[in-house]
Amino acid sequence: GAIVVGGFTRTSEVAASQDAFLARYDATGALDPSFGVGGVATLDFGDRIETPFDLVRQADGSLVVVASSLDPLNQTASPPHAVLALVDASGTLDPTFGSGGWTEFSVAMRTGLTNMVQLPDGHLFTAGSYSDDGISGHSIYARFDANGALDVGFGDGGVVEPPPGPVYGLGLDADGKVLAAGPGFLWGHWQALGAIRMTGDGERDVTFGNGGRASVYPGKFTVNA
């Protein structure tokens, strides 16, 4: 019944670092003092700006967090990249995960992972985007093992680049297949809703929708009004 939320904290200094944090509340809405310090666990990955985007809870109460990280003083030489971290049930970084409890991930000039689910076999399936030039973006899926290492058996060295289109959320259906929510496209209706169903290997489930992809137009929006 506990509630865990993620956020970030920073000072008013121009070049200040921004630390991600997790806060755990009990069922009454009070901070849980047994977690972190007074209910808050701060995640500091160096003098950088860190922003958490998603987290999953594991069976033992530990939490895997996916975040972005960048150097506030030199974003050109050290552009944004993704970070995965594992916090145990007490709010402490687990040193068995990655290096000291966290691991970095980047495939291009700018890389970000914003959504994550844990597959039935323990792998972490993530979605995000990357950019080679800092302007145009490309969708990306990446899969990691339970220790935070990129799973090179997934796609091309751990990465799958799906057709263009952002992913706004990930989930699992009752069979453990991955569901991705995003914008749909029906000719003339940009307001369509989209959904994709995939296997844990990043392959589209062709039994779902039209070749693994479905679009729904609610019909109550006015187009080009």
N, C-alpha and C positions, 0 to 999 in steps of 0.2 A: 503493500500500500504506500510505500514511500514515493516521493516525486523528486526527480532529478532534472535540473535545468542547466544550460550552459550559457556563458556570456563572456564578457571581457571587461577589464578595468585598466585605466591608464591615468597618468597625472596630466597637468596642464602644460607641462614643458613641451616645447616644439619638437624636440628630438627624443621624447620619452618613448620607452618601450611600452607595448600593450600586451598584457598577459591574459591568456584565456583562463577561465575558471569554471568549476562545476559547483553547484550548490544542491544540497540534498535536504528535503523537507519531509517531516513525518506526515501522517494522514490528517493531522489537524492544521497543517500549514506552518508549523514551527520548524526552524532550522534544527537539523539533527546534529547534536554536539559530538556524536561518535564518528562523524565523517569529516576528514580534513581538520581544519582549525575552526571550531565553532560552527561547523556545518558547511564550510567552504574549502574546496581544494583548488589551490592556484597552480596553473601549469605554465612554467616558464621555460622556453626553449632557447634562451639566450637573449641578448639585447635586440629583440626583434618585435615586430607587430604581429600578434597572433589573434586569429579570430576563429572560434569554433563554429562549425556548421551543422554537424549531426553527431549522434552517439547511439550506441546499441548496448543493451545490458546483457551480460552473459549469465549463465546459470548459477555461477558462484557469487553473483552480486557485483563483479567487476564491470567496468565501463570502458568501452573502446570509443575514442573520440577522433573525429576527422576535422582538421582545421587547416587554415592557410597561415603562412608565415612569410614575412618579408623584412628586409633591412630598412628602417625608416630613414637612414642617412644616405643610402646609396641603392635606390631601387633599380637603377639601370644595370649596375654590376651584380646586384643580388636581387633579382626580380622575385615575385611571389612563387612559392611552391607549396605543395601539400605536405601535411604532417598527420601521422596517425599516432595516437598515444593510448596506453592502457593504464587505467587507474584501478587499483584494487578496491575491495569493499570498504576499506578504511579511509580511502581518499589519497592513497600514496601511489606514485608512479611505480609500476611493476618492472624491475630491472631485467626480467627475463624476456621482455617484449622489446624488439628492436635493439637500440643502444641506450641503456639507462631508462627504458620505459617509453621511448618514442622513436619514430623512424621518419625520414624525409623521403619525398617522392617527387620527381620532376622528369618530364620527357621533352620539354621545349623551353623557349624563353620564359613563358609564363604558364604555370600549371596549377589548376585548382580542382579539388575534389569536394563536393558539396553534399553528397547523399551517400548513405551506406546501409547495407543490411547484412546480417550474418546468415550464411547458408546453413542448411541442416548438418553438413559435414564439418562445420567450424570455420570455413573460409569466409573472408570479408569481401563482399562484392560492393564496389564503389562506382559512383558516376560523377563526372565533372566535365572539364574542358581544358584545352591548352591553346596557346597561340605562339606561332613562330615569329611574328612581327609586332606583337603587342596591340594589334588592331583587329585582325580577323580571328575568329574563334572556331575550334573544332571540338565536337563532342568526343567523349572518351569514357570507356569503362576500364577499370583495373581491379584485379583480384589479388588479395593478400592471404597468406596462411595465418594460422592462429598466433604465430610469433611475430607478426608484422613484416615478414619478408614477402616481396613481390613474388607471386606464383608464376614462374616462367612457363609453366605448362598451360597457361590460360592465354588464348589468342596468340599474338605476336610478342613473345617475351614478357607476358603478363598484362598486355594491353590489347583492347579491342576498340577500334574506331568505328562506331556505328554511323548510319546515314545522318546528315545534318539535323540538328534540332536539340534544344536544351532539355534536360531532365529536371523536373521540379520535385520529384519524390520517388522513392523506391519502397517496395514492400514485397512480401512473400504471400503466395496463395497457399491453400491447404496442402498442395502437393509439393511445396518447397520451390516452386518456380518463381522467377523474379518478375515483378510487375513494375513497370516504369511509367510514370505519368508525365505528360508534356503537352505541347500544343499539337492539335490535329490540323489537318489541311483537307478541306473539301472545296472544290472549285467554286470561287466566289464567296466563300464563308471562312474568313480568317479567324473567326471566333470559335471554331470547332475545338472540341476537346479530344485529346489523344491518349492512347494507352498502348503499351507494348508488353508482350509477355515473352520471357526468355528462359532458357535453361541456365543452370549455374555456370555453363561454359560460354555464356554470352551469345549463344545462337538463338535466333528467333524461333518461337514455337509456332509452326505454320498451321497448327490446328486452331489457333486463336485469331479471330477477325480475318483480315485479308493478309495472309502471309505473315501472321504474327503481330500485325498492327491494326488497331481499330480507331476510327474517328467518329465522333458523335457531334451532331449539330443540334443544340437544344431548340432552335427554331423561334426563340422569342426575342432575339436581338434584331435591331434594324441595321442593315448593311448600307454603307455609303449615304447615310441620312444627312 
